[in-house]
Amino acid sequence: MPGKELPSWAMRLREERTRRLWSQKITAINLRNAADDETRAVLPSVENIQRYIRAYEAGKHFPGDLYTELYCRAFGLTHELLFGTPVTAEPDRLPTKYDARSLIGWIGTTNVSDDAISKIEEACTILVETHTQQPPAQLLTDVTRLHEQIQQLLRSGKQRFSQARDLYRIDADLLAHGSLLLGDLHFDEPAAEYGSAAMVFAQEVDANLAIAFSVQAKTERWRSHFAEAADLARCGFDCSPPTTIRILLASYEANAAALLGDARRARQALHRAEDAAAVSITPDSGVSAWSCPPPRQALFASSVAIRTGDPDAALRAAEMADSAWASGIPRVQATWAQVRLAAGIAHIMR
C-alpha cells in the first residue's frame, strides 16, 4: 500500500532543517534556545523535543502554538511562509504578564546569531577565493544561493541593527561577485544589474564602494563602453582602501583607456597601479576575484603596451610576471596563458 503523502508543512520543516545542515538534535537545541528564559524553564528535554521533531516531520501531528512560534524564531521565517497560514490575531485580548515577558525575551533574540553571520561571511570569502579555480557557472550558482539566503533573513527575520548592516555589507560583495561571474559568462545586462545592486547595498550601509566600482567598470569594458569603464575604475581607485583592489582598479582604468585610444591616460593609470603596489597594502591570497598580484598587474601592463604599440614594454611586463611566479606567487592558469599570448604578440610586433 503506498505511503500517505506528507502535508506540505511537514515537508517544509524538513527542507528548512536540512537546508541549514541541522540534525534533528541541533534543531531541538535551537528550538529551546529560541524560547525566552521563563518558557525554556518549562520545556521538555532536548531528547523529548527531538522526538516531537521526528513526529512533526513525519506529518503525524501539527505543532502546537508554542512550537510553531519557536520554529519561526529558530528558522527566521514567518508563520505563513513556514506553515502556510498566518497567525490568527485576537484583537480583544489584553496582554498578560506572561505576554510581556515573552515579548521582552523575543526582543532580545534575533533570527541570526553573530556566529552565523561570521559563517556566512566565511562562505562568501571562500567563494571569492575559489574564483580562479571553479567554472563560473558553478560558482554563480553558489553565489546566488548564498545571496538568496541572506535576503530571506533580511526580509522575513529580525536582526539587531549591527547584524543587518553586516548582512547588507556581505551581500553587497556577493552581488559584486555575481556581477563579475555574469560578465565572464557574457551576460552583460544581468551583470550590470547585479553591479548596480551591489553599489546600492554598499551605499545603504556606508560600506566601501571600491568592489562595486570595479565590477561596474569591468562590465562597461565588456560592453565596449570604454570611457565609462575608465571613469568608474578611477572613481573606485579614489575611494579604495590600501588593498590589492586599488591596484586592480588602476589597471582597469589603464586597460579601458588604452582600448579607448587614450595612451597618455593609460600610462598614467599604469603608474598609479605601480605606485599603489609599491606602498604598504593589506596582503591577500593572490588568487581571489579582487586580487591583483604582480603577474596580473603585468598582464594589464602588457595589454596596454600592445594597444599603444610598445612591444618592448609588453615583453618587460611578461618578464615581470615570470619573475613573480619564480618567487613563489601562485600561478593562475588563465593569467599565465594570457601573459604568454601577449608576449607572443609582442614578438610578432617586433
Secondary structure, 3 states (H helix, E strand, C coil): CCCCCCCHHHHHHHHHHHHCCCCHHHHHHHHHHCCCHHHHHHCCCHHHHHHHHHHHHCCCCCCCHHHHHHHHHHHCCCHHHHHCCCCCCCCCCCCCHHHHHHHHHHHCCCCCCHHHHHHHHHHHHHHHHCCCCCCHHHHHHHHHHHHHHHHHHHHHCCCCHHHHHHHHHHHHHHHHHHHHHHHHCCCHHHHHHHHHHHHHHHHHCCCCCHHHHHHHHHHHHHCCCHHHHHHHHHHHHHHCCCEHHHHHHHHHHHHHHHHHCCHHHHHHHHHHHHHHHHCCCECCCCCCCCCCCHHHHHHHHHHHHHHCCCHHHHHHHHHHHHHHHHCCCCCCHHHHHHHHHHHHHHHHHC
